[in-house]
Amino acid sequence: MAANTSSSALITSNQDGALKTSSSNDVSTMATSLQEMFKTTARAYQREMYDESLKRNIIVAMDTGSGKTLIPVERIRYELLRKGYGISQKIAWFMVPSISLAYQQLDVLKKGLGDSVVVKSLTGNDAVQTWSSQQIWDDVLSGVDVLVCTFQIYADALRHGFAKLSDASILVFDEAHHCSGNEPANRIMQDFYHVQKKKNSTTLPAILGLSASPVIRHGSGDLE
C-alpha cells in the first residue's frame, strides 16, 4: 500500500503487535475523537499512514522535512490514551541510532505530546552500561510514558532481561534502514521480537518504522 503522494511510500509487514478492537467503548469513542482532531491538521498521506499503523506494523518512508515525525507522535498519543483508561500500563519506546538524534527526538516528543506526558531519554551519557540490577531499571522506568533511547541500549536491556517486549506498547524505529545485518536494531527484531512471534505471543508491541532512506523506499530492510 502506498500513500497518495510522490514524496512518501509505505511498506507494511505482518499484523503482529497491532492494536486489537477489544478495548472498551469509552476508549473507542475517545480514539475516534482523537483521530478526528488529528485529521483536521494532518495532510492526507499522514492520515493514511497513521490509520494504517493502527491496523498493522508499518515502515513509513518519506523524504526529510515531509512531516513523518507527526505520525509517531500521534500514534504514541493513541497508546497513551489506552494507558490513561487503564487498558495498558506499558511504555512507548522511541529508538534512534545516535545520542544526538535521541536528544533531538526527545525535544520533538515533549513538544508534541505536552507537559502532562512523562518523556525521558536514556543514552550512553547516562552511564546505562553500569546499571547492573533490575531495581535500578525499575526505578528509572517508573512513571515513564515514553522512553527515547538508542537501539543499542534497548537491545542490551532486552538481552540482560532488564526490559521485556511484553512491557512495551509500541516500538518506534527511527532511521529504520539501520535494521539490517548485525545492527542493534535488527538484533531487537531477530533475537527477541521474532522469537516471541514464533511462539505466538499475544503481548508483542506494535512496530512503527521511520526512514528517509531510498533503500527502504525500494522495498529493502529487515523490519518485518
N, C-alpha and C positions, 0 to 999 in steps of 0.2 A: 504494500500500500504506500502510495506517495502523496505528499501534500500537494495541493494545487498552487504551487509557487515554484518558480525556476530557481530560487535561492535555497531551497530546502529539499530534504529527502527523508524518508522514514524507513528504517529497517526493523522488522519485527522478529521476535523469537517466540518460542513456545510459551503457552499461557500457564506458567508456573509462578506462584507468588503473587498473582494478580488479586485485586480486591474481590471479595465474594459479595453476593447480593443478600447475605443472611443477616445484615445489620438491622437495627431497629428502624421503625417507621420514622421516628424523630430524626435520626441521623440521615436517613434517606431524604427527608424533606429539607434539612439543613444543607445537605450536599447539593441538592438541586438548586437551592437559593445561591449557594456559593458559586456554582457553575454559571448561573445566570449573571451574577455580578462580574465574573471573570470575562464572560462573553461580551460584555459591554465595553471592555477596554482592550481585549486581545485582538490580534489580527486573525483572519480566518484560518491560516495554516497553524498558528499557535493553538487555537481552539481545537483543531482537528487532532493535533498531536497529543494535547492534554487528554482529550476524550479517549484516544486510543490507549494512552498509558494507564487508564483506569481499567481497561479490559485485559491487557496482557503486557508482558515485558517488551520494551522497545529501546531502540537507539535512535535518538534524534540527531540527524546530521544536517547542520545548517552553517552557512557562512558566518564568520566572526562579525559581530555587530548586527546580526539579524534578529536578535531578541530571543535566542533559545533559552537563556537563563530564566526567563519568566516561567517557563514550563515546569522546571523542578521546584521553583518557589511555590507555585500553585498546587503542584502535586503533593508537596510536603505539607502544605496548609490543609489539604484534604485529610492526610494522616493525622494531623494534629486535631482535627475535628473529631475523628474517631477516638482519639485519646481523651479528649475533653468529655466525651459521652461515656467513658469507661469501657468502651468496646476493646480498646487496645491500650496497653501501657508501654508500648515499645518505643525505641529510639529510631529516628531517621538518621541514617549515616550518609554524609556527602563526602565523597572521596576524590582526591586530586593527586597528581603525580609529584608536586613540589611544595615546599614550605611557603614560598612566596604566593603561590596560587591559593593555598589554604587560607592565608590571611585576606587575600582579595575576595574570595568567595564567602568568607566569614562576614565581611562587611556587607556584601550583597544580600546575604540571607537575613542578617539583622535588620537591614533597612526594609527588605521586602516583607518580612514576617511580623515585624513590630516588636515593641518593648516587652510585651507580655509573654513572648516566646523565649525560652532559655536556649540560646545557641552558643555552643562552645567549640573551641578548636583544640586539637592535640597534634603537636608536631615534634620533631626531634629536639626542638629548642626547649621542650618541657621535660627533657630527660626521661621520656617514657620508657626507654630501654632499661632503666634501673628499677622500674616498678615490678617487683617480684612476688606480689601476693594478690590474691583475689580481693581482699579487703580494700587495698589501695584503689583498684579499678572500680569496685562497687561505690566507694566514696566519691571518686571523681565523676562517675556517671550518674550518681543520684540526683534526681530532679532535672536532668538534662532532657530537652525535647529534640534538639538537633545537634549532631556531632560532626564537625568538619575535621577531617584528618587526611594524611597521606595514605596511599594504597598500602605502603609498607607497614604502617602502624596497625592498620586493621588486619592485614594478613598475619602479622606476628601475634596480635591479640587472639585471633582465632586459633592459631597454631598452638599457643600455650594454654588455651582454654579460658582465658580471661574474658572473652566475648563469645557470644553464640549467635548464629544466624537466627535462631528462634526468638531472640530478643530484639531483632531489628524489624521495623515496619517496612522500610524501603531502603535500598542501597542505590545511591546515585553515583555513577561513574563519570566524572568529568574527564574530558580528554580520553574518551573510551577507546581510541585507537591504540592506547597503551596496553590494552587487554590482549596480549599475544605472547607466544613463546613462554619464557620463564619470568616474565614481568610479574611483580606482586599482584597487579590487578587480575591477571589471568590465573594466578595461583588461588586467589579467592574463589574464582568461579570453578576451576577444575578440581581443586583439592577439598573444597568444602561445599559449595552450592550444588554441584552436580553429584557429589557423593550422596547428599541428602535427597536430591531429586530422584536418584535411582532407588532409594529406599521408600519412595512415595511419601515423603514428608509432607504434612499438611500445614507446616509452620514456616515455610520458606518466605522470605521477604520479597516484595516486588522489586524489580530491577528496572532502572532507568539510566540509559547511557546518553552522553552528550559528546558530540565531536564536530569539529570543523574540518576534519581530515578528508581529503578526496579518496583515501584508501577505504574509509568506512562508507563513503558515498557510492563507491563502486561495488559494495557488497562484501567486502573482506572484513575479517575480525572475528574474534572468538567469544564475544559477549553474547552468548546464546544459551 
